[in-house]
């Protein structure tokens, strides 16, 4: 059997029921970690747990709406108290949210996107620190090319702001937590074949603000197709493992050069 990069580690994955979170949870388990799946859809997360157990891995499911800070605190405390420590945090849960012109975007929709994406990242990191300080560890945040390298997703002011905020927070956290040997990095996917579109609500008014942009026929130069969750998971595994111990405070784009065409 190949060397297990996360042997006997305790890993937490938010949004582990599907997409990038699911692929990463499975990859973590394949490399020896016990994985805690924190998700607002426990039935779907249970399916990921079953897949992990079918390959000989260990996993547990904790129901949690990451937009509710008190639920995040309870979920992280449950992991830390049960396992005795946390070695890896993958703050991955997020939504696209409402897509609308700034003028018509409701404050409540702005808050929902920022709470689910940015505020939850802060809460996940904040409440994990006490369980990571003694032995160190790795925190990885799922951000995006949107808000960091591309800004052509018209109507996505809330989403892009939340993703830019995650990267700024990551860099601040990397400096602050370095003394505890806790590394903090962000992955910035481009188009990935997931179901996040189910949480996207685009208003008709977006057409009024859309600026005609002529894009290349090939929007994904490397593979000429959107990426796969497993390709992001491979990068997250590297960042979670000791192989990347000297890497902290950086965002890594995983998009097949898509954003270089659109930036």
C-alpha positions as CSV (number, residue, x, y, z in Angstrom):
1,X,0.0,0.0,0.0
2,X,1.2,3.5,-0.8
3,X,2.4,5.7,2.1
4,X,-0.5,7.3,4.0
5,X,0.2,11.0,4.2
6,X,-2.4,11.6,7.0
7,X,-2.0,8.4,9.0
8,X,-3.8,8.7,12.3
9,X,-4.6,12.4,11.7
10,X,-8.0,14.0,12.7
11,X,-9.5,15.9,9.8
12,X,-12.6,18.1,9.6
13,X,-14.3,18.8,6.3
14,X,-17.2,21.3,6.1
15,X,-19.5,20.7,3.2
16,X,-18.3,17.1,3.0
17,X,-21.5,15.7,1.5
18,X,-20.8,16.5,-2.1
19,X,-18.5,18.0,-4.7
20,X,-15.0,19.1,-3.6
21,X,-15.8,18.4,0.1
22,X,-16.8,14.8,-0.6
23,X,-13.8,14.1,-2.9
24,X,-11.4,15.5,-0.4
25,X,-13.0,13.6,2.5
26,X,-12.5,10.4,0.6
27,X,-8.9,11.3,-0.3
28,X,-8.2,12.1,3.4
29,X,-9.6,8.8,4.5
30,X,-7.6,6.9,1.8
31,X,-4.5,8.4,3.4
32,X,-5.2,7.4,6.9
33,X,-7.2,10.3,8.5
34,X,-10.3,9.9,10.5
35,X,-12.7,12.4,8.8
36,X,-15.4,14.3,10.5
37,X,-18.0,15.5,7.9
38,X,-19.7,18.7,9.1
39,X,-22.7,19.4,6.8
40,X,-26.2,20.8,6.9
41,X,-27.4,17.7,4.9
42,X,-26.6,14.8,7.2
43,X,-28.4,12.2,5.0
44,X,-26.1,13.1,2.1
45,X,-23.1,13.2,4.3
46,X,-24.0,9.7,5.6
47,X,-23.6,8.5,2.0
48,X,-20.0,9.9,1.9
49,X,-19.4,8.2,5.3
50,X,-20.5,4.9,3.9
51,X,-18.2,5.3,0.9
52,X,-15.3,6.0,3.2
53,X,-16.1,3.0,5.3
54,X,-16.4,0.8,2.3
55,X,-12.7,1.4,1.5
56,X,-11.7,0.7,5.1
57,X,-11.6,4.4,6.3
58,X,-13.1,6.0,9.3
59,X,-15.6,8.9,9.3
60,X,-18.3,10.5,11.4
61,X,-21.1,12.9,10.5
62,X,-22.1,16.1,12.4
63,X,-25.1,18.1,11.3
64,X,-24.3,21.8,11.1
65,X,-25.4,24.9,9.3
66,X,-22.1,26.7,8.9
67,X,-23.9,30.0,8.6
68,X,-24.8,29.7,12.2
69,X,-21.7,30.4,14.3
70,X,-23.1,28.7,17.4
71,X,-23.6,25.5,15.4
72,X,-20.0,25.7,14.1
73,X,-18.7,26.1,17.7
74,X,-20.7,23.1,18.9
75,X,-19.6,20.9,16.0
76,X,-15.9,21.8,16.3
77,X,-16.0,21.3,20.1
78,X,-17.7,17.9,19.5
79,X,-14.8,16.8,17.2
80,X,-12.1,18.2,19.5
81,X,-13.5,16.7,22.7
82,X,-14.1,13.3,21.1
83,X,-10.8,13.0,19.3
84,X,-8.7,15.0,21.7
85,X,-7.2,17.2,18.9
86,X,-7.7,18.4,15.4
87,X,-4.9,18.1,12.8
88,X,-6.5,19.3,9.6
89,X,-9.4,21.7,8.9
90,X,-10.8,22.0,5.4
91,X,-13.2,25.0,5.5
92,X,-14.9,24.2,2.3
93,X,-18.7,24.8,2.7
94,X,-20.1,27.6,0.7
95,X,-22.8,28.8,-1.7
96,X,-23.0,30.9,-4.8
97,X,-26.1,32.6,-3.4
98,X,-28.1,35.3,-5.0
99,X,-26.8,36.7,-8.3
100,X,-28.2,40.2,-8.9
101,X,-27.2,43.8,-9.6
102,X,-26.0,45.7,-6.5
103,X,-28.9,48.0,-6.8
104,X,-31.5,45.3,-6.4
105,X,-29.5,42.7,-4.3
106,X,-31.4,42.4,-1.1
107,X,-29.4,43.0,2.1
108,X,-30.7,39.6,3.4
109,X,-29.2,37.9,0.4
110,X,-25.9,39.7,0.8
111,X,-25.8,38.6,4.4
112,X,-26.7,35.0,3.6
113,X,-23.8,34.7,1.2
114,X,-21.3,36.4,3.4
115,X,-22.4,34.4,6.5
116,X,-22.3,31.1,4.7
117,X,-18.9,31.7,3.0
118,X,-16.9,34.2,4.9
119,X,-18.3,34.4,8.4
120,X,-18.4,30.6,8.6
121,X,-14.7,30.4,7.6
122,X,-13.8,32.7,10.4
123,X,-15.9,30.7,12.9
124,X,-14.5,27.4,11.7
125,X,-10.9,28.6,12.1
126,X,-11.6,30.5,15.4
127,X,-13.1,27.5,17.2
128,X,-10.5,25.0,15.9
129,X,-7.5,26.9,17.2
130,X,-7.7,25.5,20.8
131,X,-7.7,22.0,19.5
132,X,-4.7,22.6,17.1
133,X,-2.3,24.8,19.1
134,X,-0.5,22.1,21.0
135,X,0.6,19.9,18.0
136,X,0.1,22.3,15.0
137,X,-1.7,21.4,11.9
138,X,-3.0,22.6,8.6
139,X,-6.0,24.8,7.6
140,X,-7.2,24.9,4.0
141,X,-9.9,27.3,2.8
142,X,-11.9,26.9,-0.4
143,X,-12.0,30.3,-2.0
144,X,-12.3,30.9,-5.8
145,X,-10.9,32.5,-8.9
146,X,-13.8,34.9,-8.6
147,X,-13.0,37.8,-6.4
148,X,-9.3,37.1,-6.6
149,X,-8.3,36.8,-10.3
150,X,-11.5,37.2,-12.3
151,X,-14.4,39.7,-12.0
152,X,-16.5,38.9,-15.0
153,X,-19.2,37.0,-13.1
154,X,-21.8,39.8,-13.3
155,X,-24.2,40.1,-10.4
156,X,-21.9,38.1,-8.1
157,X,-20.8,41.1,-5.9
158,X,-21.6,39.2,-2.7
159,X,-20.0,35.9,-3.8
160,X,-16.8,37.6,-5.1
161,X,-16.5,39.8,-2.0
162,X,-16.8,36.7,0.3
163,X,-14.1,34.9,-1.7
164,X,-11.8,37.8,-1.7
165,X,-12.4,38.2,2.0
166,X,-11.5,34.5,2.6
167,X,-8.1,35.0,1.0
168,X,-7.3,38.2,3.0
169,X,-8.4,36.4,6.2
170,X,-6.2,33.4,5.3
171,X,-3.1,35.6,5.0
172,X,-3.8,37.2,8.4
173,X,-4.4,33.9,10.0
174,X,-1.3,32.4,8.5
175,X,0.9,35.0,10.2
176,X,-1.0,34.9,13.5
177,X,-1.0,31.1,13.8
178,X,2.5,30.4,12.5
179,X,3.9,30.5,16.1
180,X,1.7,27.4,16.8
181,X,3.0,25.6,13.6
182,X,-0.5,25.9,12.2
183,X,-0.4,26.5,8.4
184,X,-3.2,28.3,6.6
185,X,-3.7,28.3,2.8
186,X,-6.5,28.7,0.3
187,X,-7.3,26.9,-2.9
188,X,-9.0,28.9,-5.6
189,X,-10.9,26.6,-8.0
190,X,-12.3,27.7,-11.3
191,X,-15.1,25.9,-13.0
192,X,-15.4,22.5,-11.3
193,X,-18.0,19.9,-12.0
194,X,-20.1,20.0,-8.8
195,X,-23.6,20.7,-7.7
196,X,-23.0,24.2,-6.3
197,X,-25.2,25.6,-9.0
198,X,-28.1,24.3,-7.0
199,X,-27.4,27.1,-4.6
200,X,-27.3,29.8,-7.3
201,X,-30.2,32.2,-7.8
202,X,-29.8,34.6,-10.7
203,X,-32.2,37.4,-11.1
204,X,-33.5,38.6,-14.5
205,X,-32.0,42.1,-13.8
206,X,-28.5,40.7,-14.3
207,X,-28.9,41.1,-18.0
208,X,-29.2,44.8,-17.5
209,X,-25.7,45.1,-16.1
210,X,-24.0,42.5,-18.1
211,X,-21.1,43.9,-20.2
212,X,-20.6,42.1,-23.4
213,X,-17.2,40.3,-23.2
214,X,-15.8,38.3,-26.0
215,X,-14.2,35.2,-24.5
216,X,-11.9,32.7,-26.3
217,X,-13.5,29.6,-27.8
218,X,-11.4,27.5,-25.5
219,X,-12.2,28.7,-21.9
220,X,-10.1,26.0,-20.2
221,X,-6.7,25.8,-22.0
222,X,-5.3,22.9,-20.1
223,X,-8.0,20.3,-20.5
224,X,-10.7,22.1,-22.5
225,X,-13.3,21.2,-19.9
226,X,-14.2,22.1,-16.3
227,X,-12.1,20.4,-13.6
228,X,-13.1,17.5,-11.4
229,X,-13.5,17.6,-7.6
230,X,-10.8,15.0,-7.3
231,X,-8.3,17.3,-8.9
232,X,-8.9,19.9,-6.2
233,X,-8.9,17.2,-3.6
234,X,-5.4,16.1,-4.6
235,X,-4.1,19.7,-4.0
236,X,-5.9,19.9,-0.6
237,X,-4.3,16.6,0.4
238,X,-0.9,18.0,-0.4
239,X,-1.6,21.1,1.7
240,X,-2.9,19.0,4.5
241,X,0.1,16.8,4.6
242,X,3.6,17.4,6.1
243,X,4.9,17.5,2.5
244,X,3.8,21.1,2.3
245,X,5.1,22.1,5.8
246,X,6.9,25.2,4.5
247,X,3.8,26.4,2.6
248,X,1.5,28.9,4.4
249,X,-0.2,32.1,3.6
250,X,-0.7,31.5,0.0
251,X,-3.6,31.0,-2.5
252,X,-3.2,28.4,-5.1
253,X,-5.3,28.5,-8.3
254,X,-6.6,25.2,-9.6
255,X,-8.4,26.1,-12.8
256,X,-6.5,24.8,-15.8
257,X,-5.5,28.4,-16.6
258,X,-9.1,29.5,-17.0
259,X,-8.6,32.6,-15.0
260,X,-5.5,33.7,-17.0
261,X,-7.8,34.1,-20.0
262,X,-10.6,35.9,-18.1
263,X,-8.5,38.0,-15.7
